[in-house]
């Protein structure tokens, strides 16, 4: 059975183009999320659609970006569908996982996505190392400077309450307690 899924991001948009393409492809039933962002993990009609799919069915979409938030999300979804014996067909990209060539194209997509993730990780690591070598402090900014800590110690030793000292320095009481205990 061919089951379709369509999605438009805003309530103002119209899914008619997607519906016509899905109908022309022979889809028997279409689930449509209207005004639902693709970035959302939970999309009511997609969830209902996925519940309806059975072994031997094919999920048909107009374009892959209507179905998945990212390539990783798409590959994960295809893996879940495949485990259930469900195929995926994208009309615009001409991908059909019921054929060897469709599975190959999707596998190439997956390899490229993994390569891109690895490149990003390498560039991030190299950038952090270069910044550290230049003396840049990585991480959250220091909440209490050395000068503030010295001033806080003096005031607390003189009998001032930690909460009052924290307010004077413009830091949180628990932050100051932590700084005083760590030093």
N, C-alpha and C positions, 0 to 999 in steps of 0.2 A: 504494500500500500504506500502511496506517495502522500506524505504529510508535509504541509508547508508552514513556514514561520516567517512573519513579516514584522518589522518594527520601524516606527518613526519616533524621533526624539522629542518632539513637542506636540502639544495638542492641536496646534495650528496646521501641522503638516498632514498630508494625505497619503495613505498607503495604497491608493488605487493603482499606481504604476506597478508596485510589487505584486498586488493581487492579480492584475492582468497577466503578468509574466508567469506567475505560479499556476494560474488557471490554464494558460496555453501549454504549460509543461505537463498537464494532466494531474495536477494535485487534487486529491479528493477532499481534503479538509485543511483549512488554514487557520492558524492561531496568530493573532495580531496584538502586539503591545503598542498602544497608542500613547504618545507623550511620555515614554520611558527611556531614560538615557541608557546607552549601551555600557556605560561605566558601572552601572548597578549590578551587583552580583545576583540579586533576586529580581527576576522579572516574572510577574504572575503568569502571563500567557506562555512564556517560554517554559516555565516550570510545568504548566498543564500539558503543553505539547510533548515535553520529554517523558511525562508519565504515560502518555498515550502510545508512544512508539513501542513496537514489538519486533521480535526477531524476524528479519526479512524485509522490514519497512525501510523506506528511504526518507530522510529529512531533507526537504528541498528549501533552499533560500535563494532570494534574488541575488544578494551579494554577501560575501563572508562577513563584512563589517556590520551587517544587520544582526548577525548571530553572536559574534564573539567580541569581547572587550579588547583583546590583544591576541597576538599570535600564540602566546603561551596558553591563554584561555581557550583558544580554538583547538589547539593540539590536545589539551586535556579533555575537552568535550568530545573530540573525535575518538579518543582512546576509550572513554566511557561508552560511547555509542557502539564502537566496534566490539567491545566486550559483550554487549547485549545483542550483537548480530544486526545492528542498524547501520545503514550506509548514509553518507552525506553527499548531497549534490548542490553545487553552487552554479546558478545559471549564468551569471555574468563572467565569472572566472573559469567556467567550463571545467570544473573539478567534480569528479564523481568517484567516491571511494569504493564503489562496487567494481571498478576496473583496476587492473594492475597499474596502468599509467596514472590514474587518479591518485592511487596510494603513493606512487613514486613522487608525484608533484608535492603532495602533502608532506612526505618525508623530507624532501629537499627544503621545503619551508621550515620544517622543524630543525633541520641541521643549520640552516642560516640563522634561525632565532637563537639557537644555542651558541653559535659562533659570535653573534652580536653581543649576547650576555657576557661571554668570556672576554671579549675586547673591552667592554665597559668596565668589567671588574679589574682588568689589567691596567687600564688608563686611570681608574680611581686610585688603585694602589700606588702607581707611579707618581701621581699627583700628590698624594698624601706624603710619600717619602721625600719628594722634592721640597714640599712645604716645611716638613720637619727639618730637613738639612739647612733651610734658610732661617731656621729658628722660630718658625711660626708655631704657635701653640694650637694643637688640634683638640677639638672638643668644645664643651660648653664654656662660656666665660667664667672667670673666677668670681664667686659671689662676694667674697670678702678679701680685699687686698691686704697685703702685708702691713701697710700703714694703718688701715682700719683695725686689723687684728691687734696691733701694738696699742693703739688707742683704746680698744675695747678692754684689753688686759689691764691697762692702767686704771680705767674707770671702774671695772669690776673689783679690782684690788682695793680701790678707795671706798668700796661699799655700795656702789650703785647697782641696782637690779639689772640683770641681763636683758630683760624685756625693755627697760627704759633705754639701755645702751643701744640695743638693736634698733629701736625706733629712731634714736638720734643719728645713727649711722645709715639709716635707710635700708636696713636688711631685715630679713625675717628672724624672729626669735630662735626658731629651731636651727636656722642656718648659722646663727652666731654660736649657739651651743655646740653645734657640730664642729665649727672652726676652732673654738676654744678647746674642745676635747681632742682634736686631731693634732694640735700644735704643741 
